[in-house]
Amino acid sequence: MRKPLIAGNWKMHKTPEEARAFASQLLEELKEEREVEVVVAPPFVSLLPVKEALGDGPIKLAAQNVHWEREGAFTGEVSPLMLREAGCEYVIVGHSERRGYFGETDEVVNRKVKALLDVGLKPILCVGETLKEREEGKTFEVVEAQVKGGLKDLEAGEVKELVVAYEPVWAIGTGRTATPHQAQEVQSFIRKLLGGLFGEVAREIRILYGGSVKPENIAELMAEEDIDGALVGGASLKVDSFVKIVRYNRGG
Ligand code: PEP
């Protein structure tokens, strides 16, 4: 019922020309892909060249961040309408690097989610606990506050296309992956929370896992009931490893 989604977050990697060449190679490998929805999220300046390379093929485009206003005096920011016109379908919001290094709060994340939905873009809302929070037994409390804060004042009719990514901060870029059991435990909790907020539609919302996903661990993660895909950082920067992750159920 939920189509698997594998999204590559390139973070601050690849120049526009490198990004364009990479996208062409990826498209060559994945042009017949139908089983899994594939998304790539390059830096802002590479969105247009990557979109040109991807054309109308099956790989979709995402941005890594957005401002919540449509236009105005907000030096250095990029609006939802600009991203939509650049060819984006998805936008990552509330990534732990944005929360941790740039001070993004749940209130800011909530404004961004609403602004995206208002123009028909699909948010990929990231949530997840730090190592300290996990060790103090606060994982569920933290994730609940981020989900409820990020989705405040939204209605069931608006959230069907929303994607949530559970990314334990201690697993991002560390090589330390959550076990399938650890991820499933939190992701089923997230689905219950979504059910409490929005009812039946929660069964259609995709929940991704993120944190050191690699070709070697993707299949066992995807076998869990509430893991509908992955948000992939490091392993999305090489064609070979990203394609293997996308083909997790077809022997790489
Ligand atoms: C991420 O940036 O969202 C991420 C999960 O990174 P990595 O796969 O490198 O841990």
Residues whose N, C-alpha, C, O or C-beta is under 5 A from the ligand:
A	BS01	PEP	N9 A171 I172 G173 T174 G210 G211 S212 V213 L231 V232 G233 G234 A235
